[in-house]
Amino acid sequence: MKEEISKALDVLRKGGVILYPTDTVWGIGCDATNQEAVARVYEIKKREDSKSLVLLAADIDMICRYVKEIPEMAVQLVEVNDKPMTIIYPGAQGLPANAVAEDGTVAMRIPMMDFCRQLASRLGRPLVSTSANISGEPTPKKFSEIPQEIKGAVDHIVDPSLEAGATGRASSIIKVGLDYSIQIIRK
């Protein structure tokens, strides 16, 4: 795993795009703070950049650097979470406009897969993690289902043997507000 992290980091630090396993499904990813790399992810997916992306963070401290104020409810959800869960936070900061939703929110998840947490931690910034499919097409559950068009468009493909911990299902998505509001977007 260390060798795969090193290879992926080299590509990410140069502004490249990777194809990598997450705790849910395979993701197309890049350094979420690199506007040009984020734009490439949208190009690869053939997706409008008005649709927001999910970002992976190493821990709650990393999330705190990219969100102006973390709602207390979000901290509680992260602490009790035992399944892949993405939280939409208000008040994104320090991220390019194309990594943030039009309403200023950002969707972030702390992955339950050691590889992803270590990759984000060593990069020191969140990773874009959007499903490895062309927009509007089915989400591949495993590496063998990823279209060749996607595989050929990225700069690095992480070793498929690391997909062993993936659930094959998208994460739940919960939107939290500073006013204690909670909205379940996807169960």
N, C-alpha and C positions, 0 to 999 in steps of 0.2 A: 504493500500500500504506500509506503514512503516514496518509492520510486515513481509511482503514478501521481502522487501529489506533487513531486518535484517537476515532472514533465508538464502537468497541467498548469502549475504556477508560472513556469517559464512562458507558456503561451499567453496566459492571462495578463501577466505583467507587460507583455509586448502589445497589448491591445487586441489579442486574438479571441476567437470564439471556440468553445469546447463543447463536446457532446459527452455527457456524464450521467452516471446513475445517481439517483437521489433516494430518499427513503420512501418515495411514492412511485414515480415513473421516471423514465430517462428525461433529462433536461438539456436544452440548448442554453449555454451559459457564457457569461463574460463578467468582467469587473463592472459592477453596477454603477460605478462612478465615472466610467469612461463613455462619454456621449457617442463617440463614433462606433465603439464596439456594440453598444446597445442598439444603435441604428442598424448595424449588420444583422443582429439577431432578428429584428423585425423584417429585414429583407429576406433572410433565410426562410422564415416562416410564411412569407408573403402575407404579412399582417399589417393592418393600419397601426401607426404609432399612437393613435388616440386610445387604443385598448391598453390597459395597464398590465404590468408584469408582476410576477411574484419574485421576491428576492429572498435569498437564504442568508442568515446571519449566524455567526459562530455562537453567540450568546446574547443575553439581554443587554449587556453593556454595549455591544456593537449596535443593537437596535437603538439604544439611547443616543448614540452619536448622530443618527439620521432621522430622529423624530424629535420635534421641539419639546413636547410634553407627553410622557407615556401615561395613559389613563390607568388608574389603580386597578381597575377591573382587568385590564390586559395582563398586568403583572400576575394577578391571581390565576388567570387562565393558563398562562405559561407555566406556573408552578405546579398546577394539578394535571396538566396535559399528559396523556399517555398514548395518544395517537397523533399522526401528522395533522397539524392545525396551522393554518395561515391566518394571521390577524391583520386586518386593515387598520392602520393607525392614522390619526389626523396629523396634519402639520409636518409633512416631510421636509427635511433640510439636508443640504450638502450632497444632493443627488441631481443629475442632469434632468431637465424637463421631460425627456423621453422615457425616464424610468419612474415618473410620478404620474398618478392619475390626474385628470383635468381638475378635480376638486381639491387637489393638494394632498391627497392621502397617498400612503404607500403600503403595499401588501408585503408583509415579511413573515418568515417562518424560521424557527430554529430547528434544523433537521434532526431526526432521530438516528441518523446514520453517521458514524464516526468519520468516514471519509469526507463527507460534505462539511461537517463542523470543522475538521482540521484544515480543509482547503480554504474555507472562509477565514479561519483564524490566522493561518500563515499568510494569506493575501493581505489581511488587515482591513478588508472592506467586504461588503456584502456581494454576493454573486447573483446574477440574473438566473432564474430557473424557470423557464417556460417549457412546456411539453414539446417533445421532439417530433413534431408533426407539422405539416403544412396547415395553416389556419383553415378551420372548417372541416378538416378530415379527422378520422378517429385517432384518439391518443394511443400510441403504441404502449403496450403493457410491459414488453421486454425488448431487449436489443434487436433480436431477430425480426421484429415487426417494424423497425424504424425504416422509413423509405430511403432508398439509395441516394435520392436527391438531397436529403438532409445530411447523410453521412459524407457525401462528397463536397458539401458546402462549408463544413467546419474546418478549423485549423488543427484540431487534435481530437481523437476519440479515446476516452479513458477505457482501460481494459474491461471488457464486458463481464469478466468473472466477478467484478465488484458489485454487480447488480443483485447478488444473493440476498441482501437485506431489504430490497424494495417490496412494497406492498402490491404494486401494480394498480393502485387506485389513487386518484387525485386526493389531495388533502381537503379537509373541511375548511371553509372560509368564514370567518366571523369579523364583522365590522364593529369596532368599539368607538365610543365617543367620550369626550371629556365630561359630558353630562351624565355619565353612567349608562348611556344607551347602548344596546347590543342588538345587532341585526345579523341573523344567520343567512349568509349568502349561498353556501353550499354545505350540505350535511356530509 
